[in-house]
Amino acid sequence: MASAPSKLYSDDVTLVVVLLDTNPFFWSTSSFSFSQFITHVLVFVNAILTMNQLNQVVVIATGYNSCDYIYDSSLASNQSFGNGRMPALCANLLQNLEDFMVKDEQLGKEESEGRITCSLLSGSLSMALCYIQRIFRSGSLHPRPRILCLQGSPDGPEQYVAIMNAIFSAQRSMVPIDSCYIGAQNSAFLQQASYITGGVHHKPQQLDGLFQYLLTIFGTDLHSRNFLQLPKPVGVDFRASCFCHKSTIDMGYICSVCLSIFCKHHKKCSTCGSIFGQAQSDDASATNRKRKTPDL
């Protein structure tokens, strides 16, 4: 489905949907504490809002069981900034963040042990795109939207299909996905998301200066990026995840009907049910031999 026609305020007015990784399994092992991370993010969000009075920021918390909106600057309750100290921003965002993390932890207790502890990135990307489409269809003027993923947790191969669908939806809607990865290993999913949608991907080397990275790289609006030298993608990891074991593979088997990817040969596609076993190949080979044999 094509995106609804949009009406922009101007080139330098932006809507930033920030996806905030709150996975406790990652932050408990990271040398960069979650409180430090939130401090940098709060200052960055305030900087975006003060650059232009028409700018908007939406923050979506990405847990390992759920994701939810925790801040929306367009709401009337979030538009009162007294004495330049952004009390509403800090109070509302932090309170909603705390409530979300408590709820996400309770959902985790109900899950069985041994589940993969990656963040629910596919869910937060879908929520961000739904919010942006709602803005597109509101009928009023709106800023230019983009998504910023602040991720630290490793990729979840079981989310490969959902994440790729979200990436292609963002590309079709011309919504760039910026990504700032703060984990130990780089993220193949975020690299592909930024490359395909025309966003910026960067992995900061010094997390103590995270705010500087956020402001100088991801704080620039889409129009100003045409005049700046921002980080270019180098060595993007385009490896896919198989549909059978949800593991990242270098080589695999692809269904010719639905393009599902498998790490091993199967007689039947588990996605669309197509049969492509060895017997079918033998029959085809026998038919080809008959066609090549001249009539005597």
N, C-alpha and C positions, 0 to 999 in steps of 0.2 A: 504494500500500500504506500503510495507516495505521500510525502509530508504535505500538510496543509500550507497554503500560501502564508508567508510571514511578512510583517511590517516592522522594520527596525527603527529604533530611535535615531541612532547615528552609528558611525563606524567604531567609535571608541567606547560605547556603552556595552557592558558585558554582563552576562549571567554565568556565574561559576558554580557548578554543582560539585561539591567536594565529597569524595568517598573516603571516609575515615576508618582505617583499620584499627579495630579494638580487640583483636584476638588476644586473650590473656596468655595463651600458650606461646605466642611469639614474644610478647613483651616481658614475660618472666625470664626469658633467656637472652634478651637483648641488653647490650651495654648502655644503650640509650634509653633512659627511663620513659615511661608513658607520660608522666607529669611534665617532663621537659618537652616531649613531643607536643602535647596539648598547648603548652605555653607558646611555642613557635606558631602553631596553627591559629591560635586566637589572635595573635598580633597580625598574622597574614590576612585573616578574614577581615579584621578591622581596617587594614591598609587598603584592601580592595574596595570596601564600602566608602572610604574617605577619598579615594581617587576621583570618584564621580558620584554625585548624589543620586543618579539614576541606576548605578550598578546594583546588582542583586547577588546574594550568596545563599545557596542551599547546602546544608551539611547532612549527609546520610551516613549513619554509623554502620559499619560492616563487621558483624560478629561472626562466630563460627557456627552458630545455629540459626541466626536470623539477621535481618537488617531493617532499619527504620529511619524516618526523618527525625532529626533532633534539632534542626534550626532552619528557619526560613525568614530571611530579612524582609520579605514583602508583607509579612503579617503585621498588623497594627501594633501588637504587643511587643514587637522587636524593633520598632522604629524610634524609640526614645533613648537618645544618647545624651546623658547629662554631663555637662562640664568636660566633655571630650574624654571621659574615662570609660566609655562603652559599658556601663553597668548592666544594661539589658542583655547585651550580647553575652557577656561572661556568665551572668546569673542563669539565664534561660538555657543556654547551650550546655553548661556544665551540669545543671540539674537534670536536663533531659538525657544527657550522656550517662549520668550515674544511674538513672532509672532504667535505661536501656541495658546497661551492662549487668545489672542485677537480674533483669528479666532473661537476658541471654544465658546467664549462668544457670538459672533455674531450668531453662529448657535443656541445657547440657546434662543436668543430673538425670533427666528422664531418658536420655539416650543410652544405648548400650555401650559398654567399654570397648576400647580398641578402635573407635571410629577415627577417621582422618581429621586432623585438627587444623585444616586450612580454613581461611576466611571465605565467607559466602559472597565472593566477588560478583558472580553471575547475577545474584539477586539484587545487589546494590546498583549494578549497571542497568538492569531492567527498570528499576525504580527511577533512576536518573533520566532514562530515555522517556519513560511515561510522563514524568513531570515536564520535560521539555516539550513533548508533543501536546500536552495540555496548554502550555504557554503559547505554542504555535496556533492552536485552535481557539484561543480566547477572544480573538477578534480585535484586540487592542494592540497598541504599540508595545514592543518588548525589546530587551537587549539581545545581543548576539550570544547564543549559548555555547558553552563548552563544558567538558567534564574533566575534573582533576582527580586522579586516583592516588591517594597517599597510602601505599601498601608496603607491608613488611613481611607478611606471612608468605610461605612458599606457594607455588601454583598447586591447584587441586585438579589433577588430570580428569577426575570424574565430571568436572564442570566444563570440559573443553567445548562440547557442542553448544551449550547455552551461552558461553562467553563469546564464541565465534559468531553466533547468531546476533548477539547484542552489538558486536563490533561492526558487522555488515549493516545492521540497522542504523547505527550511528553514521556510517559512511554514506548510506543512501539519504539520510536527513542532513548531511553536510555538517555534522556536529563533531568537532575534533575531540579526541580523548588524549589529554596530557597525563603523564604518569611519572611519579616520583617514587622510586623504589628504595627503601631504607633497610632492606634485609641483607643478609650475608651473600646469598646467591642472587643473581639477576633473575628477572621474571620474563619468561618467553611469552606469556600471554600479554603482558603489558607492552612489551616491545612490539608485538604484532599489532596491538590495538592502536598505538601511537603511529606506527608506520602506515597502516592501512587508512586511517582516518585523517592523516595529515597533522597530527598533534606532535608534542615534544616529549621524548622519554629521556630521563636522566637519573643516574644513581649517584647521589652526593657522596663524596669521599670523606668530608668532615661534617659529621652530624651536629656538632656544636654550632655550626653556622647554617643550620637548616633554614632559618628565616631568610637569610641572604639568598640562598638558592631559590626559595619559593618566590621571593619578591622580584628578583632580577630575571628569572627564567619563566616562571609560571604566572607572574603578576601582570605581564604585558598583555594588552588586548590583541585581538587577532589582526586589526589593521596595523598596529605598530610593529608587529612581527615581520612585516614586509621590509622594514628598514633596519632590522637588527640581525646580528650573527648569533643565532641560538644553537645549542648543541644539535649536531646532525646524527642520524642513526648510523651506528657502526656495528657490523656483525650481528644483524637481527637474527634471532633464533626462530626459524620457521617450522621447527619440528612439530608434528601433530601427536595427539594421543589416540591410542587405539580404542575402539568401541567395546572390545571384549574384556580387557583387563584394566582399562583406564590408565595405561602407562605410556610415557613418552617414548616414541620409537624413531629410528632413523630410516628404516625401510619397512614396508608392510604391503598388505594386499588391500585393494580398493574395489568395492562393489561398483560395477559398471552402470547400475541402475540408480542407486541413491547416493553413491559416493561415500559410503561408510568405510571406515578404515579399520583393518584388523592386523594384528601382529603375526597371526598364524593362518594357514589355509583352512577354510571352512567349506563344507559342502552346501551350506545354506546361509544366506544373509540374515542375521538376527534382527535387522532393522526393517527391511522391506519384504523378506521372505523369498527373495529370488534364489533359485537353485543354480549353482555354478560348480557342481562337483566334477570329479575326474571322469565319471562315466559320460557326462555330457560332452566333454572334450574329446573323448575317444570316438563317440558317434560322429562328431563334426569332422574329425580327421578321416574317418572312413568315408564320409560323404565327399570330402575333397579329393580323395584318391580315386573314387569312381568317376568324378568329373574330369580328372586329368587323364584317365585311361582312354585311348582312342578306340573307336569302334572298328573291329576287324571284319 
